[in-house]
Amino acid sequence: MKTGKTVVILIMLVTILSSCSSNDSVIKEAQATFGIFKVSDDQKSIEMNGTINSSSLVNYNKLYTKYPKIKTINIKNCDGSSDDEINLKLSKRVHDLNIDIHLLDNAEIASGGVDFFLAGIKRTRGSNTKIGVHSWAGDNTIATDFPVGHANHLPYINYYKSIGFSDVDAKAFYYFTINAAPANSIHWMTEEEIIKYKMLKL
């Protein structure tokens, strides 16, 4: 009879410990997740997955404060941004922290996600990745409504220059993107275009 009770108690203890371990894992994962950013177990890289939004800069700053050894962002997917101003600020922040950015196998980035990718000090990719660009739109206007050299083009051109592009390269890439596809569509860059516009950097 004692043996039976002992077995029951042991089973209960194992169940409780397993439950605690599972809960600890959930808590640990939650603590290492900041919006679309998730810190890896080694605390030296981040997996990024999702749309950049108005909270992304705050989330990234919180993450970096807690995990200052981060060196690489691995993008799973990023279809763009819902807040272009925050996206450019976030991207510049990442660049200023000397972070490398890598596209994981089968990753897709588009629109503002491409601007973010370009912030990487090193920009690399796995296999079967896709990079998509198009024109921006807002306030019932689109980028191509404005002539070359218009002030409305400068935020993006100046951003590209601030992360290391020459004036010529910044303008070439920017005007390529806004003419490649309308805002409600997407152009997936060819290998030749990826090379021409210096998307990758080792």
PyMOL commands that place a pseudoatom at each C-alpha (Angstrom):
pseudoatom trace, name=CA, resn=MET, resi=1, chain=A, elem=C, hetatm=0, pos=[0.000, 0.000, 0.000]
pseudoatom trace, name=CA, resn=LYS, resi=2, chain=A, elem=C, hetatm=0, pos=[2.841, 2.341, 0.833]
pseudoatom trace, name=CA, resn=THR, resi=3, chain=A, elem=C, hetatm=0, pos=[4.447, 1.485, -2.480]
pseudoatom trace, name=CA, resn=GLY, resi=4, chain=A, elem=C, hetatm=0, pos=[1.267, 2.468, -4.296]
pseudoatom trace, name=CA, resn=LYS, resi=5, chain=A, elem=C, hetatm=0, pos=[1.110, 5.799, -2.507]
pseudoatom trace, name=CA, resn=THR, resi=6, chain=A, elem=C, hetatm=0, pos=[4.781, 6.420, -3.240]
pseudoatom trace, name=CA, resn=VAL, resi=7, chain=A, elem=C, hetatm=0, pos=[4.245, 5.796, -6.951]
pseudoatom trace, name=CA, resn=VAL, resi=8, chain=A, elem=C, hetatm=0, pos=[1.267, 8.140, -7.009]
pseudoatom trace, name=CA, resn=ILE, resi=9, chain=A, elem=C, hetatm=0, pos=[3.251, 10.848, -5.234]
pseudoatom trace, name=CA, resn=LEU, resi=10, chain=A, elem=C, hetatm=0, pos=[6.169, 10.429, -7.658]
pseudoatom trace, name=CA, resn=ILE, resi=11, chain=A, elem=C, hetatm=0, pos=[3.819, 10.701, -10.642]
pseudoatom trace, name=CA, resn=MET, resi=12, chain=A, elem=C, hetatm=0, pos=[2.308, 13.859, -9.171]
pseudoatom trace, name=CA, resn=LEU, resi=13, chain=A, elem=C, hetatm=0, pos=[5.758, 15.355, -8.598]
pseudoatom trace, name=CA, resn=VAL, resi=14, chain=A, elem=C, hetatm=0, pos=[6.854, 14.557, -12.172]
pseudoatom trace, name=CA, resn=THR, resi=15, chain=A, elem=C, hetatm=0, pos=[3.632, 16.108, -13.500]
pseudoatom trace, name=CA, resn=ILE, resi=16, chain=A, elem=C, hetatm=0, pos=[4.131, 19.255, -11.422]
pseudoatom trace, name=CA, resn=LEU, resi=17, chain=A, elem=C, hetatm=0, pos=[7.789, 19.595, -12.410]
pseudoatom trace, name=CA, resn=SER, resi=18, chain=A, elem=C, hetatm=0, pos=[6.953, 19.047, -16.078]
pseudoatom trace, name=CA, resn=SER, resi=19, chain=A, elem=C, hetatm=0, pos=[4.244, 21.672, -15.856]
pseudoatom trace, name=CA, resn=CYS, resi=20, chain=A, elem=C, hetatm=0, pos=[6.642, 24.121, -14.191]
pseudoatom trace, name=CA, resn=SER, resi=21, chain=A, elem=C, hetatm=0, pos=[9.263, 23.439, -16.847]
pseudoatom trace, name=CA, resn=SER, resi=22, chain=A, elem=C, hetatm=0, pos=[6.710, 24.034, -19.594]
pseudoatom trace, name=CA, resn=ASN, resi=23, chain=A, elem=C, hetatm=0, pos=[5.535, 27.252, -17.953]
pseudoatom trace, name=CA, resn=ASP, resi=24, chain=A, elem=C, hetatm=0, pos=[9.137, 28.414, -17.550]
pseudoatom trace, name=CA, resn=SER, resi=25, chain=A, elem=C, hetatm=0, pos=[9.697, 27.863, -21.288]
pseudoatom trace, name=CA, resn=VAL, resi=26, chain=A, elem=C, hetatm=0, pos=[6.613, 29.900, -22.156]
pseudoatom trace, name=CA, resn=ILE, resi=27, chain=A, elem=C, hetatm=0, pos=[7.684, 32.712, -19.816]
pseudoatom trace, name=CA, resn=LYS, resi=28, chain=A, elem=C, hetatm=0, pos=[11.240, 32.640, -21.173]
pseudoatom trace, name=CA, resn=GLU, resi=29, chain=A, elem=C, hetatm=0, pos=[9.993, 32.836, -24.763]
pseudoatom trace, name=CA, resn=ALA, resi=30, chain=A, elem=C, hetatm=0, pos=[7.641, 35.708, -23.917]
pseudoatom trace, name=CA, resn=GLN, resi=31, chain=A, elem=C, hetatm=0, pos=[10.462, 37.604, -22.232]
pseudoatom trace, name=CA, resn=ALA, resi=32, chain=A, elem=C, hetatm=0, pos=[12.626, 37.201, -25.348]
pseudoatom trace, name=CA, resn=THR, resi=33, chain=A, elem=C, hetatm=0, pos=[9.926, 38.370, -27.787]
pseudoatom trace, name=CA, resn=PHE, resi=34, chain=A, elem=C, hetatm=0, pos=[9.496, 42.048, -28.617]
pseudoatom trace, name=CA, resn=GLY, resi=35, chain=A, elem=C, hetatm=0, pos=[6.781, 42.502, -31.222]
pseudoatom trace, name=CA, resn=ILE, resi=36, chain=A, elem=C, hetatm=0, pos=[8.124, 41.143, -34.519]
pseudoatom trace, name=CA, resn=PHE, resi=37, chain=A, elem=C, hetatm=0, pos=[11.558, 40.484, -32.983]
pseudoatom trace, name=CA, resn=LYS, resi=38, chain=A, elem=C, hetatm=0, pos=[12.503, 37.299, -31.147]
pseudoatom trace, name=CA, resn=VAL, resi=39, chain=A, elem=C, hetatm=0, pos=[15.895, 36.846, -29.465]
pseudoatom trace, name=CA, resn=SER, resi=40, chain=A, elem=C, hetatm=0, pos=[17.746, 33.595, -30.157]
pseudoatom trace, name=CA, resn=ASP, resi=41, chain=A, elem=C, hetatm=0, pos=[18.917, 31.298, -27.380]
pseudoatom trace, name=CA, resn=ASP, resi=42, chain=A, elem=C, hetatm=0, pos=[22.522, 32.489, -27.711]
pseudoatom trace, name=CA, resn=GLN, resi=43, chain=A, elem=C, hetatm=0, pos=[21.319, 36.104, -27.290]
pseudoatom trace, name=CA, resn=LYS, resi=44, chain=A, elem=C, hetatm=0, pos=[23.492, 37.232, -30.194]
pseudoatom trace, name=CA, resn=SER, resi=45, chain=A, elem=C, hetatm=0, pos=[20.925, 37.216, -32.992]
pseudoatom trace, name=CA, resn=ILE, resi=46, chain=A, elem=C, hetatm=0, pos=[17.276, 38.031, -33.589]
pseudoatom trace, name=CA, resn=GLU, resi=47, chain=A, elem=C, hetatm=0, pos=[14.645, 36.430, -35.777]
pseudoatom trace, name=CA, resn=MET, resi=48, chain=A, elem=C, hetatm=0, pos=[12.397, 39.025, -37.398]
pseudoatom trace, name=CA, resn=ASN, resi=49, chain=A, elem=C, hetatm=0, pos=[8.991, 38.027, -38.729]
pseudoatom trace, name=CA, resn=GLY, resi=50, chain=A, elem=C, hetatm=0, pos=[6.133, 40.377, -39.568]
pseudoatom trace, name=CA, resn=THR, resi=51, chain=A, elem=C, hetatm=0, pos=[5.151, 43.890, -40.612]
pseudoatom trace, name=CA, resn=ILE, resi=52, chain=A, elem=C, hetatm=0, pos=[7.063, 46.845, -39.186]
pseudoatom trace, name=CA, resn=ASN, resi=53, chain=A, elem=C, hetatm=0, pos=[4.603, 49.073, -37.315]
pseudoatom trace, name=CA, resn=SER, resi=54, chain=A, elem=C, hetatm=0, pos=[4.456, 52.138, -35.075]
pseudoatom trace, name=CA, resn=SER, resi=55, chain=A, elem=C, hetatm=0, pos=[5.641, 50.091, -32.063]
pseudoatom trace, name=CA, resn=SER, resi=56, chain=A, elem=C, hetatm=0, pos=[8.626, 48.442, -33.750]
pseudoatom trace, name=CA, resn=LEU, resi=57, chain=A, elem=C, hetatm=0, pos=[11.225, 51.082, -32.865]
pseudoatom trace, name=CA, resn=VAL, resi=58, chain=A, elem=C, hetatm=0, pos=[10.196, 51.093, -29.197]
pseudoatom trace, name=CA, resn=ASN, resi=59, chain=A, elem=C, hetatm=0, pos=[10.208, 47.289, -29.159]
pseudoatom trace, name=CA, resn=TYR, resi=60, chain=A, elem=C, hetatm=0, pos=[13.638, 47.127, -30.745]
pseudoatom trace, name=CA, resn=ASN, resi=61, chain=A, elem=C, hetatm=0, pos=[15.100, 49.630, -28.295]
pseudoatom trace, name=CA, resn=LYS, resi=62, chain=A, elem=C, hetatm=0, pos=[13.705, 47.621, -25.364]
pseudoatom trace, name=CA, resn=LEU, resi=63, chain=A, elem=C, hetatm=0, pos=[15.199, 44.469, -26.845]
pseudoatom trace, name=CA, resn=TYR, resi=64, chain=A, elem=C, hetatm=0, pos=[18.610, 46.025, -27.398]
pseudoatom trace, name=CA, resn=THR, resi=65, chain=A, elem=C, hetatm=0, pos=[18.690, 47.448, -23.879]
pseudoatom trace, name=CA, resn=LYS, resi=66, chain=A, elem=C, hetatm=0, pos=[18.110, 43.971, -22.486]
pseudoatom trace, name=CA, resn=TYR, resi=67, chain=A, elem=C, hetatm=0, pos=[20.263, 42.109, -25.037]
pseudoatom trace, name=CA, resn=PRO, resi=68, chain=A, elem=C, hetatm=0, pos=[23.109, 44.456, -26.059]
pseudoatom trace, name=CA, resn=LYS, resi=69, chain=A, elem=C, hetatm=0, pos=[25.231, 41.658, -27.573]
pseudoatom trace, name=CA, resn=ILE, resi=70, chain=A, elem=C, hetatm=0, pos=[22.942, 41.309, -30.588]
pseudoatom trace, name=CA, resn=LYS, resi=71, chain=A, elem=C, hetatm=0, pos=[25.001, 41.240, -33.794]
pseudoatom trace, name=CA, resn=THR, resi=72, chain=A, elem=C, hetatm=0, pos=[22.662, 39.836, -36.446]
pseudoatom trace, name=CA, resn=ILE, resi=73, chain=A, elem=C, hetatm=0, pos=[19.030, 40.074, -37.475]
pseudoatom trace, name=CA, resn=ASN, resi=74, chain=A, elem=C, hetatm=0, pos=[17.730, 37.050, -39.385]
pseudoatom trace, name=CA, resn=ILE, resi=75, chain=A, elem=C, hetatm=0, pos=[14.647, 37.942, -41.398]
pseudoatom trace, name=CA, resn=LYS, resi=76, chain=A, elem=C, hetatm=0, pos=[12.051, 35.232, -41.905]
pseudoatom trace, name=CA, resn=ASN, resi=77, chain=A, elem=C, hetatm=0, pos=[9.507, 37.474, -43.615]
pseudoatom trace, name=CA, resn=CYS, resi=78, chain=A, elem=C, hetatm=0, pos=[8.783, 41.197, -43.710]
pseudoatom trace, name=CA, resn=ASP, resi=79, chain=A, elem=C, hetatm=0, pos=[6.144, 42.410, -46.141]
pseudoatom trace, name=CA, resn=GLY, resi=80, chain=A, elem=C, hetatm=0, pos=[6.723, 46.072, -45.400]
pseudoatom trace, name=CA, resn=SER, resi=81, chain=A, elem=C, hetatm=0, pos=[5.699, 48.713, -42.891]
pseudoatom trace, name=CA, resn=SER, resi=82, chain=A, elem=C, hetatm=0, pos=[2.480, 50.339, -41.753]
pseudoatom trace, name=CA, resn=ASP, resi=83, chain=A, elem=C, hetatm=0, pos=[4.445, 53.387, -40.548]
pseudoatom trace, name=CA, resn=ASP, resi=84, chain=A, elem=C, hetatm=0, pos=[7.098, 54.541, -43.015]
pseudoatom trace, name=CA, resn=GLU, resi=85, chain=A, elem=C, hetatm=0, pos=[8.517, 57.220, -40.720]
pseudoatom trace, name=CA, resn=ILE, resi=86, chain=A, elem=C, hetatm=0, pos=[9.109, 54.716, -37.907]
pseudoatom trace, name=CA, resn=ASN, resi=87, chain=A, elem=C, hetatm=0, pos=[10.513, 52.241, -40.403]
pseudoatom trace, name=CA, resn=LEU, resi=88, chain=A, elem=C, hetatm=0, pos=[13.228, 54.639, -41.545]
pseudoatom trace, name=CA, resn=LYS, resi=89, chain=A, elem=C, hetatm=0, pos=[14.088, 55.577, -37.965]
pseudoatom trace, name=CA, resn=LEU, resi=90, chain=A, elem=C, hetatm=0, pos=[14.246, 51.922, -36.935]
pseudoatom trace, name=CA, resn=SER, resi=91, chain=A, elem=C, hetatm=0, pos=[16.363, 51.037, -39.936]
pseudoatom trace, name=CA, resn=LYS, resi=92, chain=A, elem=C, hetatm=0, pos=[18.814, 53.861, -39.246]
pseudoatom trace, name=CA, resn=ARG, resi=93, chain=A, elem=C, hetatm=0, pos=[19.010, 52.772, -35.604]
pseudoatom trace, name=CA, resn=VAL, resi=94, chain=A, elem=C, hetatm=0, pos=[19.898, 49.228, -36.641]
pseudoatom trace, name=CA, resn=HIS, resi=95, chain=A, elem=C, hetatm=0, pos=[22.561, 50.522, -39.026]
pseudoatom trace, name=CA, resn=ASP, resi=96, chain=A, elem=C, hetatm=0, pos=[24.084, 52.807, -36.386]
pseudoatom trace, name=CA, resn=LEU, resi=97, chain=A, elem=C, hetatm=0, pos=[24.371, 49.807, -34.038]
pseudoatom trace, name=CA, resn=ASN, resi=98, chain=A, elem=C, hetatm=0, pos=[26.477, 47.999, -36.677]
pseudoatom trace, name=CA, resn=ILE, resi=99, chain=A, elem=C, hetatm=0, pos=[24.018, 45.121, -37.016]
pseudoatom trace, name=CA, resn=ASP, resi=100, chain=A, elem=C, hetatm=0, pos=[24.294, 42.587, -39.856]
pseudoatom trace, name=CA, resn=ILE, resi=101, chain=A, elem=C, hetatm=0, pos=[21.095, 41.421, -41.569]
pseudoatom trace, name=CA, resn=HIS, resi=102, chain=A, elem=C, hetatm=0, pos=[20.543, 38.012, -43.144]
pseudoatom trace, name=CA, resn=LEU, resi=103, chain=A, elem=C, hetatm=0, pos=[17.599, 36.699, -45.161]
pseudoatom trace, name=CA, resn=LEU, resi=104, chain=A, elem=C, hetatm=0, pos=[16.804, 33.173, -44.038]
pseudoatom trace, name=CA, resn=ASP, resi=105, chain=A, elem=C, hetatm=0, pos=[16.067, 30.413, -46.554]
pseudoatom trace, name=CA, resn=ASN, resi=106, chain=A, elem=C, hetatm=0, pos=[12.738, 31.091, -48.310]
pseudoatom trace, name=CA, resn=ALA, resi=107, chain=A, elem=C, hetatm=0, pos=[12.520, 34.581, -46.796]
pseudoatom trace, name=CA, resn=GLU, resi=108, chain=A, elem=C, hetatm=0, pos=[10.502, 37.271, -48.523]
pseudoatom trace, name=CA, resn=ILE, resi=109, chain=A, elem=C, hetatm=0, pos=[10.915, 41.006, -47.992]
pseudoatom trace, name=CA, resn=ALA, resi=110, chain=A, elem=C, hetatm=0, pos=[8.997, 43.759, -49.731]
pseudoatom trace, name=CA, resn=SER, resi=111, chain=A, elem=C, hetatm=0, pos=[8.445, 47.506, -49.687]
pseudoatom trace, name=CA, resn=GLY, resi=112, chain=A, elem=C, hetatm=0, pos=[9.594, 48.918, -46.323]
pseudoatom trace, name=CA, resn=GLY, resi=113, chain=A, elem=C, hetatm=0, pos=[11.054, 45.518, -45.485]
pseudoatom trace, name=CA, resn=VAL, resi=114, chain=A, elem=C, hetatm=0, pos=[13.597, 46.104, -48.242]
pseudoatom trace, name=CA, resn=ASP, resi=115, chain=A, elem=C, hetatm=0, pos=[14.521, 49.502, -46.820]
pseudoatom trace, name=CA, resn=PHE, resi=116, chain=A, elem=C, hetatm=0, pos=[15.038, 47.792, -43.468]
pseudoatom trace, name=CA, resn=PHE, resi=117, chain=A, elem=C, hetatm=0, pos=[17.213, 45.062, -44.988]
pseudoatom trace, name=CA, resn=LEU, resi=118, chain=A, elem=C, hetatm=0, pos=[19.478, 47.681, -46.563]
pseudoatom trace, name=CA, resn=ALA, resi=119, chain=A, elem=C, hetatm=0, pos=[20.335, 48.963, -43.069]
pseudoatom trace, name=CA, resn=GLY, resi=120, chain=A, elem=C, hetatm=0, pos=[22.515, 45.910, -42.467]
pseudoatom trace, name=CA, resn=ILE, resi=121, chain=A, elem=C, hetatm=0, pos=[26.253, 46.508, -42.257]
pseudoatom trace, name=CA, resn=LYS, resi=122, chain=A, elem=C, hetatm=0, pos=[26.551, 43.126, -43.941]
pseudoatom trace, name=CA, resn=ARG, resi=123, chain=A, elem=C, hetatm=0, pos=[23.595, 41.998, -46.055]
pseudoatom trace, name=CA, resn=THR, resi=124, chain=A, elem=C, hetatm=0, pos=[23.437, 38.323, -46.915]
pseudoatom trace, name=CA, resn=ARG, resi=125, chain=A, elem=C, hetatm=0, pos=[20.824, 35.764, -47.887]
pseudoatom trace, name=CA, resn=GLY, resi=126, chain=A, elem=C, hetatm=0, pos=[20.021, 32.082, -47.851]
pseudoatom trace, name=CA, resn=SER, resi=127, chain=A, elem=C, hetatm=0, pos=[18.435, 30.165, -50.703]
pseudoatom trace, name=CA, resn=ASN, resi=128, chain=A, elem=C, hetatm=0, pos=[15.153, 30.875, -52.497]
pseudoatom trace, name=CA, resn=THR, resi=129, chain=A, elem=C, hetatm=0, pos=[14.744, 34.413, -51.153]
pseudoatom trace, name=CA, resn=LYS, resi=130, chain=A, elem=C, hetatm=0, pos=[12.629, 37.156, -52.750]
pseudoatom trace, name=CA, resn=ILE, resi=131, chain=A, elem=C, hetatm=0, pos=[13.047, 40.937, -52.673]
pseudoatom trace, name=CA, resn=GLY, resi=132, chain=A, elem=C, hetatm=0, pos=[10.065, 43.025, -53.764]
pseudoatom trace, name=CA, resn=VAL, resi=133, chain=A, elem=C, hetatm=0, pos=[9.786, 46.760, -54.474]
pseudoatom trace, name=CA, resn=HIS, resi=134, chain=A, elem=C, hetatm=0, pos=[7.087, 49.194, -55.548]
pseudoatom trace, name=CA, resn=SER, resi=135, chain=A, elem=C, hetatm=0, pos=[6.068, 52.851, -55.423]
pseudoatom trace, name=CA, resn=TRP, resi=136, chain=A, elem=C, hetatm=0, pos=[4.928, 54.462, -52.209]
pseudoatom trace, name=CA, resn=ALA, resi=137, chain=A, elem=C, hetatm=0, pos=[1.533, 56.130, -51.883]
pseudoatom trace, name=CA, resn=GLY, resi=138, chain=A, elem=C, hetatm=0, pos=[-0.200, 58.416, -49.405]
pseudoatom trace, name=CA, resn=ASP, resi=139, chain=A, elem=C, hetatm=0, pos=[-2.664, 61.287, -49.093]
pseudoatom trace, name=CA, resn=ASN, resi=140, chain=A, elem=C, hetatm=0, pos=[-4.207, 60.399, -52.463]
pseudoatom trace, name=CA, resn=THR, resi=141, chain=A, elem=C, hetatm=0, pos=[-0.863, 60.732, -54.214]
pseudoatom trace, name=CA, resn=ILE, resi=142, chain=A, elem=C, hetatm=0, pos=[1.803, 58.312, -55.406]
pseudoatom trace, name=CA, resn=ALA, resi=143, chain=A, elem=C, hetatm=0, pos=[5.554, 58.779, -55.692]
pseudoatom trace, name=CA, resn=THR, resi=144, chain=A, elem=C, hetatm=0, pos=[5.501, 59.111, -59.481]
pseudoatom trace, name=CA, resn=ASP, resi=145, chain=A, elem=C, hetatm=0, pos=[3.130, 62.086, -59.233]
pseudoatom trace, name=CA, resn=PHE, resi=146, chain=A, elem=C, hetatm=0, pos=[6.167, 64.146, -58.263]
pseudoatom trace, name=CA, resn=PRO, resi=147, chain=A, elem=C, hetatm=0, pos=[9.017, 65.039, -60.652]
pseudoatom trace, name=CA, resn=VAL, resi=148, chain=A, elem=C, hetatm=0, pos=[12.566, 63.830, -60.192]
pseudoatom trace, name=CA, resn=GLY, resi=149, chain=A, elem=C, hetatm=0, pos=[14.266, 65.994, -57.561]
pseudoatom trace, name=CA, resn=HIS, resi=150, chain=A, elem=C, hetatm=0, pos=[11.062, 66.882, -55.725]
pseudoatom trace, name=CA, resn=ALA, resi=151, chain=A, elem=C, hetatm=0, pos=[11.343, 67.271, -51.950]
pseudoatom trace, name=CA, resn=ASN, resi=152, chain=A, elem=C, hetatm=0, pos=[8.910, 64.401, -51.380]
pseudoatom trace, name=CA, resn=HIS, resi=153, chain=A, elem=C, hetatm=0, pos=[11.528, 61.985, -52.703]
pseudoatom trace, name=CA, resn=LEU, resi=154, chain=A, elem=C, hetatm=0, pos=[14.247, 63.145, -50.312]
pseudoatom trace, name=CA, resn=PRO, resi=155, chain=A, elem=C, hetatm=0, pos=[13.372, 61.198, -47.135]
pseudoatom trace, name=CA, resn=TYR, resi=156, chain=A, elem=C, hetatm=0, pos=[14.115, 57.911, -48.863]
pseudoatom trace, name=CA, resn=ILE, resi=157, chain=A, elem=C, hetatm=0, pos=[17.110, 59.119, -50.843]
pseudoatom trace, name=CA, resn=ASN, resi=158, chain=A, elem=C, hetatm=0, pos=[18.635, 60.720, -47.749]
pseudoatom trace, name=CA, resn=TYR, resi=159, chain=A, elem=C, hetatm=0, pos=[18.007, 57.528, -45.804]
pseudoatom trace, name=CA, resn=TYR, resi=160, chain=A, elem=C, hetatm=0, pos=[19.890, 55.432, -48.364]
pseudoatom trace, name=CA, resn=LYS, resi=161, chain=A, elem=C, hetatm=0, pos=[22.764, 57.887, -48.231]
pseudoatom trace, name=CA, resn=SER, resi=162, chain=A, elem=C, hetatm=0, pos=[22.784, 57.808, -44.417]
pseudoatom trace, name=CA, resn=ILE, resi=163, chain=A, elem=C, hetatm=0, pos=[23.344, 54.032, -44.458]
pseudoatom trace, name=CA, resn=GLY, resi=164, chain=A, elem=C, hetatm=0, pos=[26.264, 54.164, -46.860]
pseudoatom trace, name=CA, resn=PHE, resi=165, chain=A, elem=C, hetatm=0, pos=[24.928, 54.520, -50.397]
pseudoatom trace, name=CA, resn=SER, resi=166, chain=A, elem=C, hetatm=0, pos=[26.545, 57.129, -52.614]
pseudoatom trace, name=CA, resn=ASP, resi=167, chain=A, elem=C, hetatm=0, pos=[24.317, 59.922, -53.889]
pseudoatom trace, name=CA, resn=VAL, resi=168, chain=A, elem=C, hetatm=0, pos=[24.282, 58.311, -57.338]
pseudoatom trace, name=CA, resn=ASP, resi=169, chain=A, elem=C, hetatm=0, pos=[23.445, 54.833, -56.034]
pseudoatom trace, name=CA, resn=ALA, resi=170, chain=A, elem=C, hetatm=0, pos=[20.801, 56.146, -53.627]
pseudoatom trace, name=CA, resn=LYS, resi=171, chain=A, elem=C, hetatm=0, pos=[18.960, 57.998, -56.365]
pseudoatom trace, name=CA, resn=ALA, resi=172, chain=A, elem=C, hetatm=0, pos=[19.322, 55.156, -58.862]
pseudoatom trace, name=CA, resn=PHE, resi=173, chain=A, elem=C, hetatm=0, pos=[17.801, 52.611, -56.492]
pseudoatom trace, name=CA, resn=TYR, resi=174, chain=A, elem=C, hetatm=0, pos=[15.054, 54.914, -55.241]
pseudoatom trace, name=CA, resn=TYR, resi=175, chain=A, elem=C, hetatm=0, pos=[13.820, 55.919, -58.681]
pseudoatom trace, name=CA, resn=PHE, resi=176, chain=A, elem=C, hetatm=0, pos=[14.040, 52.295, -59.806]
pseudoatom trace, name=CA, resn=THR, resi=177, chain=A, elem=C, hetatm=0, pos=[11.723, 51.224, -56.974]
pseudoatom trace, name=CA, resn=ILE, resi=178, chain=A, elem=C, hetatm=0, pos=[9.016, 53.825, -57.553]
pseudoatom trace, name=CA, resn=ASN, resi=179, chain=A, elem=C, hetatm=0, pos=[8.888, 53.031, -61.255]
pseudoatom trace, name=CA, resn=ALA, resi=180, chain=A, elem=C, hetatm=0, pos=[9.172, 49.246, -60.905]
pseudoatom trace, name=CA, resn=ALA, resi=181, chain=A, elem=C, hetatm=0, pos=[5.539, 48.717, -59.826]
pseudoatom trace, name=CA, resn=PRO, resi=182, chain=A, elem=C, hetatm=0, pos=[2.566, 50.777, -58.612]
pseudoatom trace, name=CA, resn=ALA, resi=183, chain=A, elem=C, hetatm=0, pos=[1.800, 50.948, -54.903]
pseudoatom trace, name=CA, resn=ASN, resi=184, chain=A, elem=C, hetatm=0, pos=[-0.892, 48.264, -55.127]
pseudoatom trace, name=CA, resn=SER, resi=185, chain=A, elem=C, hetatm=0, pos=[1.425, 45.810, -56.867]
pseudoatom trace, name=CA, resn=ILE, resi=186, chain=A, elem=C, hetatm=0, pos=[4.950, 44.414, -56.421]
pseudoatom trace, name=CA, resn=HIS, resi=187, chain=A, elem=C, hetatm=0, pos=[8.020, 43.840, -58.536]
pseudoatom trace, name=CA, resn=TRP, resi=188, chain=A, elem=C, hetatm=0, pos=[10.238, 40.948, -57.486]
pseudoatom trace, name=CA, resn=MET, resi=189, chain=A, elem=C, hetatm=0, pos=[13.793, 41.933, -58.269]
pseudoatom trace, name=CA, resn=THR, resi=190, chain=A, elem=C, hetatm=0, pos=[15.779, 39.839, -60.694]
pseudoatom trace, name=CA, resn=GLU, resi=191, chain=A, elem=C, hetatm=0, pos=[19.279, 38.582, -59.899]
pseudoatom trace, name=CA, resn=GLU, resi=192, chain=A, elem=C, hetatm=0, pos=[20.659, 41.192, -62.291]
pseudoatom trace, name=CA, resn=GLU, resi=193, chain=A, elem=C, hetatm=0, pos=[18.792, 43.967, -60.478]
pseudoatom trace, name=CA, resn=ILE, resi=194, chain=A, elem=C, hetatm=0, pos=[19.931, 42.707, -57.082]
pseudoatom trace, name=CA, resn=ILE, resi=195, chain=A, elem=C, hetatm=0, pos=[23.524, 42.983, -58.261]
pseudoatom trace, name=CA, resn=LYS, resi=196, chain=A, elem=C, hetatm=0, pos=[23.028, 46.285, -60.104]
pseudoatom trace, name=CA, resn=TYR, resi=197, chain=A, elem=C, hetatm=0, pos=[21.493, 48.065, -57.116]
pseudoatom trace, name=CA, resn=LYS, resi=198, chain=A, elem=C, hetatm=0, pos=[23.937, 46.556, -54.596]
pseudoatom trace, name=CA, resn=MET, resi=199, chain=A, elem=C, hetatm=0, pos=[21.364, 44.876, -52.404]
pseudoatom trace, name=CA, resn=LEU, resi=200, chain=A, elem=C, hetatm=0, pos=[23.868, 42.465, -50.886]
pseudoatom trace, name=CA, resn=LYS, resi=201, chain=A, elem=C, hetatm=0, pos=[27.013, 43.428, -49.012]
pseudoatom trace, name=CA, resn=LEU, resi=202, chain=A, elem=C, hetatm=0, pos=[29.609, 41.040, -47.615]
for i in range(1, 202): cmd.bond("trace and resi %d" % i, "trace and resi %d" % (i + 1))
show_as sticks, trace
zoom trace
